[in-house]
Amino acid sequence: MKKEEMLSNPRVTIDAIKKYDFTFQKKFGQNFLIDDHVIDKIIAAAEITKDDTVLEIGPGMGNLTQHLAENAGKVYAVEIDKKLIPILSETLSSFDNVEIVNGDILKTDIAELTGGARLKIVANLPYYITTPIIMSLLENHVPAESITVMVQKEVADRMAASPGTKDYGALSLAVQYYTEPYLAANVPPNCFIPRPNVGSAVIRMKIHDKPPVEVKDEKLMFSLIKASFGERRKTLQNGINNFPDLDISKEEVAEALRTMGLDELIRGEKLSLAQFAELADVLYDNSK
Ligand code: SAM
């Protein structure tokens, strides 16, 4: 496909919107990418080659999909908005390696859809459900080697944040437990139609073969993390004690923190991933 005929050319997207009489649905977080350079950066960050099977979440009209189809072996594109499906059939008609699926990614059995292939997941994510999508991909151990996504800049900063910083929280810890995040590009609002109100960024997450820390009970560790960041100004003791899913007293937390050589009144935002894993192991052992 000639570059000037692709939807990443703003004129082609504007013409397509008119031709199909398409109206943007705010509830689906629709902001289409109209910048070749940004798309090139996404493809490069995801290291897409003809050997790859790609899962695209939310293809929209196909702006990114056309480039993925040119570079990958196979592309599965899952789009929630049924009005976009006939449009995608036309904008992707010159490619025979794209499978368009009408559905909600949060309700899609990805392994079944893609036949268990090891995936590279790529998306310009709908911002209203960025975190649920990322968490569901990570927690369900989707068969992927990397996830490369456009997200709000502020969310990208939270994903890559270090302990003790203002952006550090449950999302940073989950992303860093399962993956190695890398901020590939900052993207201004004028690269989209319509323009979002916020800055965006491309983040690539390489999924670890093995998490960087070992923990006896992964679920307990993530419950402790959620409890610790539920109310930021609370001490770890109070956060954990008040968390409905956990039956752990303040004294048990204090004792575990003493065992670890930490201040009893420490807040969760000061603990590294390794320290959360250690805390989970100490509490796990003490409960036996
Ligand atoms: N990939 C296109 C592009 O870059 O131009 C569109 C990106 S737009 C930010 C997000 C897309 O995700 C929209 O097409 C929207 O309809 C779709 N979407 C929103 N929620 C979804 C969901 N739960 N499952 C699948 N697609 C979804």
Residues whose N, C-alpha, C, O or C-beta is under 5 A from the ligand:
A	BS01	SAM	F28 G29 Q30 N31 F32 L33 I57 G58 P59 G60 M61 N63 L64 V78 E79 I80 D81 G103 D104 I105 L106 N124 L125 P126
